[in-house]
Structures are given as structure tokens and as C-alpha cells.
């Protein structure tokens, strides 16, 4: 059974206690005065904790807690940290010990704490097991406060965003299995020129569904390369990988560039959706000069910043 993925909220001044430019607090637990925190995520679920910049309508991914477990005995220091009311800084009724629910990560190494970012556009694409999708909600913050559970198909969107945050540049190569030897040489030659290219085999974990692993990584890359040969159109995964990358481009996701690698003029006609992008010409036996030219092209491409995407996308959404 796949673990649940649930959204939660933390106040900015709790996440960055030293002010706007301070280092974020590293936390491996989450507590909230609601009756259903344990039910939603306390049995091995993953909690994506969101915060909001003061004075803005933009949201930031603060941290991710993995393999959360319910803890019934809430330590005194956590009770004190949450103050005397159930709404931090508000005028709610006094907080009773039984009201505060606590979950703790049982896999600290897998937890991640993120630098400042803007995850708002990704949030607007999320759909949930119950209730309206985020794009139809009048108030993003209110929706998150309800601890909504993500549809399984939406979890890769946050996984991809997080992956891109933690890496300087993520270049992914899609290729037909029949052309593995050419893909191996391409990755090796680019690596010699300080261009690191990732492939599917690097990300598949034991027992992890192949399609889910591929989708998560492709949606998280910022530069997508696709090796177009006479085998590409009939390959099992290449068309699907191209579709995922194009969808990210269309929705303003992590993928910012697509570069088709056209080998001996083959495979191009089978992918008309890629004709909007400039292709790089290769042969089945590329020269060192050609590998060098490709490496220079990739090195010269700027990486799209994640902070500050689409600031006009929230005109009808609240805080």
C-alpha cells in the first residue's frame, strides 16, 4: 500500500524564527490542535509542510516529513512551543493537552528541509482525495489548514518540485532501449565535459513502480533531452516521457527546456509535438567535436529560477 501524502501549514515566523532572511528551523515532528492529524498521516504517511511569506499571497515549501507516526504523549516543550491557544497568535480558546495531536518522522534521513522557494503554481495544480481541486478553492491557506490528502497522481508534482530545489541542474535523457549503447556513450562523453546527465536506471528503487519513478524524475528535471532515432516512436517509454515533459512546459512546471537530439534525421516526423523546439543533429557515431559542441550548448543554457514563478496566477485566489 502506497503511503498517503498530506499537506499541512506552518507559520512563517515559526519556520524562520530569526526573521525573513534567517535559516529555516529543522523539524522532524508536526503538531496541530485538530482531531484528525493522526488519522490522516499518523500511520506511515508523508507530510508536506507549506508556509507563506508575510504580506504576500505566495507560498513556499518548508519541509517534508517522511514515514510519520502518531505519538500520543506530547512532550511538555512542544506544548509550550504551541502557546496557550489552539490558533497561534489568535484568540482561540485555551489549548487543552488532549486537543494537540503530534506526529513524528521515523525516517529522519529521508526528511528534507528546503531553501526559500515559490511553490504556489504547483499547489494550484493539486487535486485531493476529497473536496475541490486547489484551482477551484477561493483560499489556498484555508484548504491547506484542513490537512487535505493528495490524489496519488498528484504526489509526483511535489516530488518533482522538491527534487529540482535540491539540485543545481537536473538534465534527463530519454532514449529507446534499442539505442542504449549510443545513450551510454552520450552520457559518458558529456560527463567528461562536466555536464551530468541522468537516466531512468539511476532512479528506480527496489520494488518501486517503474512508471511512478520515471514520472517523478522527469517532472523534476529542468532540461529534458530526448534521443530521436528510428526506434524512438515505437519504444515503450519515450513517447510517454516526452508527453510528461511537454505537460510540465505547458503548465509552467519544473521542466524549462526540451532539446531533441535528432540522430541521422530519423524519428523526427513521428514527434510533430517536438517541432516547436530547435533540434541538435547527431549521427550514430558522433565525433568528439560534436560531443563538445553539444556540451557547450547545454552549459550555456541558463537554469530557470524556481523562486517567483507566475506572480499573476493568483488574481482570484486568497491567502
C-alpha positions as CSV (number, residue, x, y, z in Angstrom):
1,X,0.0,0.0,0.0
2,X,1.4,3.4,-1.0
3,X,1.8,5.9,1.8
4,X,-0.5,8.9,2.0
5,X,0.7,12.4,1.0
6,X,-0.9,15.2,3.1
7,X,-0.5,19.0,3.1
8,X,0.0,20.9,6.3
9,X,0.8,24.5,7.2
10,X,3.3,26.2,9.4
11,X,3.5,29.9,10.2
12,X,6.5,31.7,8.6
13,X,7.7,33.1,11.9
14,X,7.8,29.6,13.3
15,X,9.7,28.2,10.3
16,X,12.1,31.1,10.2
17,X,12.2,32.4,13.8
18,X,15.1,34.8,13.2
19,X,13.2,36.7,10.5
20,X,12.8,36.6,6.8
21,X,16.4,36.0,5.9
22,X,17.2,33.6,8.7
23,X,18.0,29.9,8.3
24,X,14.9,27.7,8.5
25,X,14.2,25.6,11.6
26,X,14.9,21.9,11.1
27,X,12.0,19.9,12.4
28,X,11.1,16.3,12.4
29,X,7.7,16.5,14.0
30,X,4.5,18.3,13.4
31,X,1.8,19.1,16.0
32,X,-1.6,20.6,15.5
33,X,-4.8,21.1,17.6
34,X,-7.1,19.2,15.3
35,X,-8.8,15.8,15.8
36,X,-7.7,14.1,12.6
37,X,-4.0,14.6,12.2
38,X,-3.3,11.1,13.5
39,X,-5.9,9.7,11.2
40,X,-4.6,11.4,8.1
41,X,-0.9,10.9,8.3
42,X,0.0,9.1,11.6
43,X,0.3,5.6,10.1
44,X,3.4,5.9,7.9
45,X,2.2,8.9,5.7
46,X,4.2,11.7,4.3
47,X,3.6,15.3,5.4
48,X,4.3,18.2,3.0
49,X,4.6,21.3,5.2
50,X,3.8,24.6,3.5
51,X,4.4,28.2,4.7
52,X,3.6,31.6,3.4
53,X,5.7,34.7,3.1
54,X,4.4,37.6,5.2
55,X,2.5,40.2,3.3
56,X,2.2,38.1,0.1
57,X,-0.1,35.6,-1.5
58,X,2.8,33.3,-2.4
59,X,3.5,30.0,-0.7
60,X,6.8,28.2,0.0
61,X,7.5,24.5,0.5
62,X,9.1,24.4,4.0
63,X,9.9,20.8,4.7
64,X,8.8,17.2,4.2
65,X,8.3,14.6,6.9
66,X,8.6,11.0,5.8
67,X,7.1,7.9,7.5
68,X,5.1,9.8,10.1
69,X,3.9,8.0,13.2
70,X,1.3,9.2,15.7
71,X,2.7,9.9,19.2
72,X,0.0,10.2,21.9
73,X,2.2,11.5,24.7
74,X,3.0,15.1,23.7
75,X,6.2,16.4,25.4
76,X,5.9,19.5,27.6
77,X,8.3,21.5,25.5
78,X,6.1,21.0,22.4
79,X,3.0,22.0,24.3
80,X,4.8,25.2,25.5
81,X,6.0,25.9,22.0
82,X,2.5,25.9,20.7
83,X,1.4,28.5,23.3
84,X,-1.8,28.8,25.2
85,X,-4.2,28.8,22.3
86,X,-5.1,26.5,19.5
87,X,-4.5,29.2,17.0
88,X,-1.0,30.7,17.2
89,X,-1.3,34.4,17.8
90,X,-5.1,34.3,17.7
91,X,-7.9,34.5,20.2
92,X,-9.0,30.9,20.3
93,X,-9.9,29.0,23.5
94,X,-7.2,27.8,25.8
95,X,-5.4,24.8,24.3
96,X,-6.1,21.5,26.2
97,X,-3.5,18.8,26.2
98,X,-5.9,16.3,24.7
99,X,-6.5,18.6,21.7
100,X,-2.9,18.7,20.5
101,X,-2.0,15.8,18.2
102,X,1.6,15.0,17.3
103,X,3.2,13.0,14.5
104,X,6.9,12.3,14.4
105,X,9.0,11.2,11.4
106,X,10.5,7.7,11.7
107,X,13.0,8.3,8.9
108,X,14.9,11.4,9.6
109,X,17.5,10.8,6.8
110,X,14.7,10.9,4.2
111,X,13.2,14.1,5.5
112,X,14.1,17.3,3.6
113,X,14.2,21.0,4.6
114,X,14.0,23.4,1.7
115,X,15.6,26.7,0.8
116,X,13.2,29.7,0.1
117,X,11.1,29.0,-2.9
118,X,7.7,29.6,-4.6
119,X,5.6,26.5,-4.8
120,X,2.3,28.4,-5.4
121,X,1.9,27.4,-9.0
122,X,2.4,23.7,-8.2
123,X,-0.2,24.0,-5.4
124,X,-2.7,25.3,-7.9
125,X,-2.3,22.0,-9.9
126,X,-3.0,19.7,-7.0
127,X,-6.1,17.6,-6.6
128,X,-7.3,15.8,-3.5
129,X,-9.0,12.5,-2.4
130,X,-12.0,14.5,-1.2
131,X,-13.2,18.1,-1.9
132,X,-12.4,20.5,-4.7
133,X,-9.1,20.7,-6.5
134,X,-6.9,23.6,-5.4
135,X,-7.6,25.6,-8.5
136,X,-11.3,25.9,-7.6
137,X,-10.6,26.9,-4.0
138,X,-11.1,30.5,-3.0
139,X,-8.5,30.3,-0.3
140,X,-5.3,28.2,-0.6
141,X,-4.3,28.7,3.0
142,X,-7.7,27.5,4.3
143,X,-7.6,24.4,2.2
144,X,-4.1,23.5,3.5
145,X,-5.2,24.0,7.1
146,X,-7.7,21.2,6.6
147,X,-4.8,18.7,6.1
148,X,-6.0,17.6,2.6
149,X,-4.8,14.3,1.3
150,X,-3.4,14.3,-2.2
151,X,-4.5,12.1,-5.0
152,X,-1.7,9.6,-5.7
153,X,-1.3,11.0,-9.2
154,X,-0.5,14.5,-7.8
155,X,2.2,13.5,-5.3
156,X,4.8,13.4,-8.2
157,X,4.3,17.1,-8.8
158,X,5.6,18.0,-5.3
159,X,8.3,15.3,-5.5
160,X,9.5,16.8,-8.8
161,X,9.4,20.4,-7.4
162,X,11.4,19.2,-4.3
163,X,13.9,17.4,-6.5
164,X,14.6,20.5,-8.6
165,X,15.0,22.6,-5.4
166,X,17.8,20.3,-4.1
167,X,19.9,20.1,-7.2
168,X,21.8,22.8,-9.2
169,X,20.6,21.4,-12.5
170,X,18.8,18.2,-13.5
171,X,19.3,17.0,-17.0
172,X,17.4,13.9,-18.0
173,X,17.9,11.8,-21.1
174,X,15.1,9.8,-22.7
175,X,16.2,7.1,-25.1
176,X,15.0,3.9,-26.8
177,X,16.3,0.7,-25.2
178,X,17.4,-0.4,-28.6
179,X,19.9,2.6,-28.6
180,X,21.3,2.0,-25.2
181,X,24.9,1.9,-26.4
182,X,24.6,5.3,-28.0
183,X,22.9,6.6,-24.8
184,X,25.8,5.2,-22.7
185,X,28.4,6.9,-24.9
186,X,26.4,10.2,-24.9
187,X,26.2,10.3,-21.1
188,X,29.9,9.3,-20.7
189,X,31.2,11.9,-23.1
190,X,29.0,14.7,-21.7
191,X,30.2,13.7,-18.2
192,X,33.8,14.2,-19.2
193,X,32.9,17.7,-20.2
194,X,31.3,18.4,-16.7
195,X,27.7,18.0,-18.0
196,X,25.9,15.5,-15.7
197,X,23.1,13.7,-17.5
198,X,20.7,11.4,-15.5
199,X,18.8,8.4,-16.8
200,X,16.0,6.2,-15.7
201,X,18.2,3.4,-14.3
202,X,19.6,5.8,-11.7
203,X,16.3,6.5,-10.0
204,X,14.5,3.1,-9.9
205,X,14.4,1.9,-6.3
206,X,13.8,-1.8,-5.4
207,X,10.1,-2.7,-5.7
208,X,9.3,0.9,-6.8
209,X,6.8,1.1,-9.7
210,X,8.7,2.0,-12.9
211,X,6.2,4.5,-14.3
212,X,5.9,6.4,-11.0
213,X,9.7,6.7,-10.6
214,X,10.1,7.9,-14.2
215,X,7.3,10.4,-13.9
216,X,8.7,11.9,-10.7
217,X,12.2,12.4,-12.1
218,X,11.1,13.7,-15.5
219,X,8.7,16.2,-14.0
220,X,11.6,17.3,-11.7
221,X,14.2,17.9,-14.3
222,X,14.7,21.4,-15.8
223,X,16.4,20.2,-19.0
224,X,14.9,17.3,-20.9
225,X,16.9,15.6,-23.7
226,X,15.3,13.0,-26.0
227,X,17.3,10.8,-28.3
228,X,15.3,10.6,-31.6
229,X,16.2,7.5,-33.7
230,X,14.2,5.3,-35.9
231,X,13.3,3.3,-32.8
232,X,12.1,6.2,-30.7
233,X,8.4,6.2,-31.8
234,X,7.9,2.5,-31.1
235,X,9.8,2.5,-27.8
236,X,7.7,1.7,-24.8
237,X,8.6,4.7,-22.7
238,X,10.0,7.5,-25.0
239,X,6.5,8.8,-26.1
240,X,5.2,8.8,-22.6
241,X,8.3,10.6,-21.3
242,X,8.0,13.2,-24.0
243,X,4.4,13.7,-23.0
244,X,5.3,14.3,-19.3
245,X,8.0,16.8,-20.2
246,X,5.6,18.7,-22.6
247,X,2.9,18.8,-19.9
248,X,5.4,20.4,-17.5
249,X,6.3,23.0,-20.1
250,X,2.7,23.8,-20.7
251,X,1.8,24.2,-17.1
252,X,5.0,26.2,-16.2
253,X,6.4,23.4,-14.1
254,X,10.0,22.4,-13.4
255,X,10.9,21.5,-17.0
256,X,12.0,24.7,-18.6
257,X,13.7,23.4,-21.8
258,X,13.4,20.4,-24.2
259,X,16.2,19.6,-26.6
260,X,15.5,16.9,-29.2
261,X,18.7,15.0,-30.3
262,X,18.0,14.0,-33.9
263,X,20.1,11.0,-35.0
264,X,20.7,10.7,-38.7
265,X,17.4,12.6,-39.4
266,X,15.4,9.7,-38.0
267,X,12.4,9.7,-35.7
268,X,11.7,13.4,-36.3
269,X,8.4,13.0,-38.2
270,X,7.0,10.7,-35.6
271,X,7.1,13.5,-33.0
272,X,5.4,16.6,-34.5
273,X,4.8,17.9,-31.0
274,X,8.6,18.5,-30.7
275,X,8.9,20.5,-33.9
276,X,8.5,23.7,-31.9
277,X,11.9,23.1,-30.3
278,X,15.3,23.5,-32.0
279,X,16.9,20.1,-32.5
280,X,20.6,19.2,-32.2
281,X,21.9,17.0,-35.0
282,X,23.8,13.8,-34.2
283,X,24.9,10.7,-36.0
284,X,25.1,7.1,-34.7
285,X,28.9,7.6,-34.3
286,X,29.3,11.2,-33.2
287,X,32.7,12.8,-33.3
288,X,34.5,14.3,-30.3
289,X,33.9,17.7,-31.9
290,X,30.2,17.1,-32.0
291,X,30.1,15.9,-28.3
292,X,32.0,19.1,-27.4
293,X,29.5,21.3,-29.3
294,X,26.6,19.6,-27.5
295,X,28.3,20.1,-24.1
296,X,28.8,23.8,-24.8
297,X,25.2,24.2,-25.8
298,X,24.0,22.6,-22.6
299,X,26.4,24.5,-20.4
300,X,25.3,27.8,-22.0
301,X,21.6,27.3,-21.2
302,X,20.5,29.2,-18.1
303,X,18.6,27.3,-15.4
304,X,15.2,28.7,-14.7
305,X,14.8,30.0,-11.2
306,X,12.1,28.4,-9.1
307,X,11.6,31.5,-6.9
308,X,9.0,33.8,-8.2
309,X,7.1,31.9,-10.9
310,X,4.0,33.3,-12.4
311,X,3.1,36.1,-10.0
312,X,-0.1,36.9,-11.9
313,X,-1.6,33.5,-11.4
314,X,-3.3,34.3,-8.1
315,X,-5.7,37.0,-9.0
316,X,-8.7,35.1,-7.9
317,X,-7.2,33.2,-5.0
318,X,-6.9,34.3,-1.4
319,X,-4.1,33.9,1.1
